[in-house]
Amino acid sequence: MQDIDTLDSANLHHSDILNNRVSCLIVDEKTGEVINKLFEPIKLDDSITLGGKFFKIFERSYNHISDKHIGKFLKIIGKYMQKDQTLMLSDPLTYELIKLRLRDITEFLGCNSSTTTRMMHNLYSVHAIFKIDGYLIVNPTFANKNRYFSTKYLKRMIEIDSGMFNYLPRKIKEQFHKIKKYVPTN
C-alpha cells in the first residue's frame, strides 16, 4: 500500500463522493493502477492559521470601529486578550483566569459605567467582540494574538457575523464550501 502523498497526480482519479477525500490508495506497483481507495470525511481542523506569531490588528478594526472607541478597544485587547481570543482577567493571587466583566473594563479604562456600556454595545454591534457562553471573545478578523485560532466557536461567530466569512483565509473558505451546511446564507 502506498500513501497518497507519494503518488503522482496521474495516478489519482476524481472522486464524486461529497464531503469525503481520498486519504490513502492501494496501488499496483507494476502497472500503477489504483486497486482501492480509502476515504475520510472532510472536516474543519482544530485550529486555523490567521496571522503571524505576534499581536495583530487587522484593517477591519479601523474600518468598522468608531474613532472614539478604537483606542479603548486596543487597550482592552492588549491587556486582557488570551491566545484563544477570549477576554479574561488573571487573578493576582492564584493566577487563575476569570471571565472579564464590564466592571473590570470600567476600572481599567478609568471611565464611568455608562461610557463602558456604550463602547461595548458599539463593539457588539460591529461584531468586534462576541458574547458566547458568557465569555467575551474577540473576532479574529479584527485582531488576534496567536497565529492559530480555535474553531470551537467559529460556526457560531459566522452565524452572528456573516461578513466574517469574507475575511477568513482561502483554505478555510474552501473547507466551508465542501461542507455545505457551514456556508453562511446572505
C-alpha positions in Angstrom: 0.0 0.0 0.0 1.3 3.5 -0.9 0.4 6.7 0.8 -1.4 9.3 -1.2 1.4 11.9 -0.8 3.9 9.6 -2.6 1.7 9.2 -5.8 1.8 11.3 -9.0 -1.3 13.2 -9.9 -1.6 10.9 -12.9 -2.5 8.0 -10.5 -5.3 10.0 -8.8 -8.8 9.8 -10.0 -11.5 12.4 -9.3 -13.9 11.3 -6.5 -17.6 12.2 -6.8 -18.2 11.3 -3.2 -19.4 14.5 -1.4 -17.8 15.6 1.9 -15.0 13.0 1.5 -11.4 13.0 0.4 -9.1 10.2 -0.6 -6.8 9.6 2.4 -4.9 6.6 1.1 -4.7 4.5 -2.0 -3.8 0.9 -2.7 -1.8 0.8 -6.0 -0.4 -2.0 -8.1 3.3 -1.2 -8.1 3.9 -2.7 -11.6 1.1 -1.0 -13.5 0.4 2.0 -11.3 -3.3 1.1 -11.3 -5.4 2.1 -8.3 -6.8 -1.0 -6.7 -8.6 0.5 -3.8 -9.3 4.0 -2.2 -9.8 4.8 1.4 -11.9 7.8 2.2 -12.2 10.0 5.2 -14.8 12.8 5.9 -13.8 16.4 5.3 -14.0 18.4 8.5 -12.6 21.6 9.9 -9.2 21.3 11.7 -9.0 22.1 15.4 -7.4 25.5 14.6 -6.9 27.8 11.7 -3.9 30.0 10.8 -4.7 33.7 10.6 -1.6 35.8 11.0 1.9 35.8 12.3 3.1 34.9 15.8 2.7 38.5 17.1 -0.2 40.5 18.2 -2.0 41.7 15.0 -4.7 44.3 14.4 -6.4 43.9 11.0 -7.7 46.6 8.7 -11.3 45.6 9.6 -10.8 47.1 13.0 -10.1 50.5 11.7 -12.9 50.3 9.1 -15.7 49.2 11.4 -14.9 50.5 14.9 -15.6 54.2 15.5 -12.6 56.5 16.1 -13.6 57.3 19.7 -13.8 53.6 20.6 -10.8 52.2 18.7 -8.2 53.3 21.3 -10.2 51.7 24.2 -10.7 48.5 22.2 -6.9 48.3 21.6 -6.2 48.9 25.3 -8.7 46.2 26.3 -7.4 43.5 24.0 -3.8 44.4 24.7 -4.4 43.9 28.5 -6.9 41.1 28.6 -7.0 39.0 25.4 -5.7 35.5 25.7 -4.3 33.3 23.0 -7.7 31.7 22.4 -9.2 35.1 21.7 -11.1 35.3 25.0 -11.0 38.3 27.2 -10.0 37.1 30.6 -8.8 38.6 33.9 -5.9 37.0 35.7 -6.4 36.6 39.5 -3.3 38.3 41.1 -3.1 35.7 43.9 -3.8 32.4 42.2 -3.2 33.4 38.5 -6.4 31.7 37.5 -8.2 33.2 34.6 -11.6 34.7 35.4 -14.3 35.9 32.9 -13.9 39.6 32.2 -16.9 41.8 33.4 -17.9 45.3 32.4 -17.0 46.5 35.9 -13.4 45.3 35.3 -13.2 47.1 32.0 -14.6 50.3 33.6 -11.9 50.2 36.3 -9.1 49.5 33.8 -10.2 52.3 31.5 -10.9 54.7 34.3 -14.2 55.9 32.9 -17.8 55.6 34.1 -20.0 52.6 33.6 -22.3 54.3 31.0 -19.3 55.0 28.8 -18.1 51.4 29.0 -21.7 50.2 28.3 -21.9 52.4 25.2 -18.5 51.3 24.0 -19.2 47.6 24.5 -22.6 48.0 22.7 -20.7 49.5 19.8 -18.2 46.7 19.7 -21.0 44.1 19.9 -22.9 45.8 17.1 -19.9 45.9 14.7 -19.1 42.3 15.7 -15.6 43.1 17.0 -16.5 41.2 20.2 -18.9 38.3 20.6 -20.5 37.2 23.9 -20.7 33.4 23.6 -21.5 31.1 26.5 -20.8 34.0 28.9 -17.3 34.7 27.5 -16.2 37.8 25.7 -14.5 36.6 22.5 -12.6 39.0 20.2 -13.4 38.5 16.5 -10.2 37.1 14.9 -10.8 39.1 11.8 -10.4 42.3 13.8 -7.5 41.3 16.0 -5.6 38.2 17.1 -2.8 37.4 19.5 -1.9 33.9 18.3 -1.2 32.5 14.9 -3.7 29.7 15.4 -7.4 30.3 16.3 -9.6 27.6 17.7 -12.6 26.6 15.5 -14.6 25.8 18.6 -16.8 28.9 18.3 -16.2 29.6 14.6 -19.6 28.4 13.3 -21.4 30.4 15.9 -19.3 33.5 15.1 -20.2 33.2 11.4 -23.9 32.8 12.2 -23.7 36.1 14.1 -21.3 37.9 11.7 -21.7 36.5 8.1 -19.3 39.2 6.9 -16.5 37.5 8.8 -16.5 34.7 6.2 -15.1 37.1 3.6 -12.0 37.8 5.8 -11.1 34.1 6.5 -8.1 32.5 4.8 -8.8 30.9 1.4 -8.0 27.4 2.7 -10.7 27.7 5.4 -13.3 29.1 2.9 -12.6 26.0 0.7 -13.3 23.7 3.6 -16.5 25.6 4.4 -17.6 25.2 0.7 -17.0 21.5 0.9 -19.2 21.2 4.0 -22.3 23.0 2.6 -24.0 23.3 6.0 -21.4 25.7 7.3 -21.6 28.2 4.5 -23.5 31.3 5.6 -26.5 32.4 3.7 -26.7 36.1 2.7 
